[in-house]
Amino acid sequence: MRTTIVKKIAAIGTGLAFVGATMMGALAVDLNDYPGSFLKDSKFNAAIVVGDQAAASDVVGAIDLAASLQFAAREEKTVAVGGTDTVSASDGVEVAATGNHLELLETMSSVEDAFKNDDLPVLLADGKVEDDSTGTDYEYDQELQPSADFVEFDNPDDDVFGDNPGLFLNQDTGVAYTIVVDFDSVINVSALDDSEKIVMMGRTFTFDPDMESDSTYLTLYASEKTETLSVGEEKTITLADGTSIVVELTGANSESDKATLRVDGKSYSKESGDTISIGDTSLYINNVFTYNIPAPGAAVEFFVGSDKLEINADGGAADDVVIDDETMTGIAADIDGTLEELEQINFQITPSEFDDDHFKYLQLGEEFVDPLFGTFKMKFAGVTPELKDESKSKISLTRAGNDYKLAFVNKDAEAYEFELFSSVSGSAAVTYHEDFAGATDNVSDDNIFILEEGDVAKVFRLVSVVNNDGLKANIRDLTDNKDFTVSVGDDIGDSSATVLGLDATVDYMELDENTILDFTTQFDGNLVIGDPTDTNIFDLIFKEGTTNFDDLSITTEDTWFMVNVSGDNSDASEDITLTRINSSTGLVEIKADEDTDVEYGVSVFGTYYEYEKDNNGAYWDIYYPETEQDMHVFFMPLEATTSTSAGGEAVTYYEYNRIEVGAAKLASEITSVVAQNLIVVGGPCANSVASQLLDNPANCAEGFEEGKAILKLVENGEYVALLVAGYSADDTRRATAVLANYEDYALAGMEMVVTGTSLTDITVSAPQ
């Protein structure tokens, strides 16, 4: 990394101190930091400088340093191998079942029709309503039922999505989920007159004690606190947010159902059914009544922090609920049975009915908080693998001038790239590139051809045919660009293609079978290169494999993607063009960006492609997964979070950053010694930069002794210079050997002395 050195300012204020000052111990770097002082972001960030007339041993020493520094210019990275990423939640449940994950276009309800107590033990806890009058307990259980909503790939609203399509859970089709509260035996809720409570989805509600059997609504109060005050009594009530209010009943009249309360010093006169709003908190006056025991008096019952929830009790279809006398569009409910014989309470949430269009499309990474209970959320947390995940196998066709290059990965994870198609000048015709053999048993000089070794596609090039102790063909395996030779009667690699004849005059090879245009790619995909016998249009077809489909509910075999390559002799700027064609309707979601510059597609299996349209098909990129793609949708408590973890075994490796050509310099090429980090090989007598760093001593050998060399950090403006120099060239060579093997020596401080008689007799010590 680049190290900024503190500038020394002369006492008389004349500016930067002379360059040759030795670095002070208070500075942030010393020899113990080597080579970190000469690396930035794990890349070499300096110049290695030798004298213009340097001895050969100085140059060899500099080469050793460069080799050592190249090894040091590396980044440690970790990658997961052999598995897929997983998306999980700290709490909650995923819309997934054993052996069946949610896929593109697959409805949530077909994967999991209901979640119960075992799935969300707090939110969907079994409960009971205790009838205080009769002492009877009515037990109930709860279910959360996902709807038929599904994940799709589209851009239905550019105000929401921007220019490009994306993955989202489509909630524009109706109910997103239903919550069912099911009683084990029918309950007469109209007889509950002692403020009995029920807990639904983790929130406590109080039954309205004034409900009658013929009431229009099942009425509940969303409150965990029911308070009663007698006239003259005062209470301090702690609210859910931790704040407190003081409530006093100063008067009550049960005949008129009126009560006078003072809340935090302010008086209110209210009747039964009225609400007092205190900031974000409501006090609902439920009942005003008189009593005679222990002495005659009056009192009021009220709910703290309450919402009055009214559900249509006619037993018909679900109706919008009413909260505090406001009809809530998008939140519907109904009951099974009657208020005297209640069997179920059903709630339905329909996000598309809310004003915010974002609720209709739950995009990747977004969440929807339940608007009724407010205790849980639904989140589209992730997709694995991602659309352009590095784990996917990439197939691409890319225009390069008047050609198209094909890139693919075979079943053994070997990558290939070569020119495949070319335009014919002055016409609308297209041919194979001159270097591509196509399907043939006659391969000519420099032709690229494809054979299969078992089901592994291999790409070869015929380099030449020579007559050297017999006819031999030089073949290059484009996997690693290594050459091998074959004679007549030999097989090509491990394929079944046998050489029948060779001709060294025209570099020609005859095989006993055709080279192939239809072959297996990585993860059992299939690539077919068209062979036009009657047309100038070439097809390139990619087909998904059929061996990796585990739990898809949609039949996806033979899903394929195809492009046509054709010529263009019009005035268009491109002589060779690409047109995408796809007949897998219903199995692939195909959408374009707002300007139709790029087309995108995703199959239900998870194959993703991008096809450039605006420039007549500049590229077609396909990303094909090893296993089917999963959509991760969760129902979870509000405080829960989701995370993605890399699958497979963690493998650590190093990524090396090349030291660029030009990092080695002659001293005469350094125009300023304070413009960059420097490693300077050779002393002032052999290297003019070393002389400048040491303030151009009159005697260039001053301070040097035979048999000794120094490693010395020198202040270099805002950079750092390291002088590697000895009395003789051999002494310098020993110092470069120490620095090249820095891990073997205890380097420290601003300067070290290297002594010895050979490259194996070396001593390193601090200067006396």
Secondary structure, DSSP 8 states (H G I E B T S, - for coil): --------B-TT--SB--TT-B--TTSS--GGGTTGGGEETTEE-SEEEE-TT--HHHHHHHHHHHHHHHHHSEEEEEEEESS--EEEESSSEESEETTEEB-TT-BHHHH-S-B-TTTSTTTT--EEEEETTTTEEEEEEEEEEE-S-EEEEE-S-HHHH-SS-EEEEE--SS-SEEEEEEEEEEE-GGG--S--EEEETTEEEEE-TT--TT-SEEEEE--SEEEEEETT-EEEEE-TTS-EEEEEEEEEETTTTEEEEEETTEEEEEETT-EEEETTEEEEEEEEEEE-SSSSEEEEEEEES--EEEEE-SSSS-EEEEETTEEEEEEEEEEEE-SSSEEEEEEEE-GGGSS-GGGGEEETT-EEE-TTT-SEEEEEEEEES-TT-TTSEEEEEEEETTEEEEEEE-TTS-EEEEEEEEE-TTSS-EEE-TTB--S-SEEETT-EEEEEETTEEEEEEEEEEEESSSEEEEEEETTTTEEEEE-TT-BSTTSS-BEEEEETTTTEEEESS---SEEE-GGG-EEEE---SS-S-EEEEEE--SSS--S-SS--TT-EEEEEEEE--SSSS-SEEEEEE---BTTEEEEE-TTSSEEEEEESS--EEEEE-TTS-SEEEEEE-SS--EEEEEEEETT--EEEE--SEEEEEEEE----TT-EEEGGG-S-TTSS-EEEES-TTT-HHHHHHTT--SSTTTT--TTEEEEEEEEETTEEEEEEEESSHHHHHHHHHHHHTGGGS---SSEEEEEESSSSSEEEE---
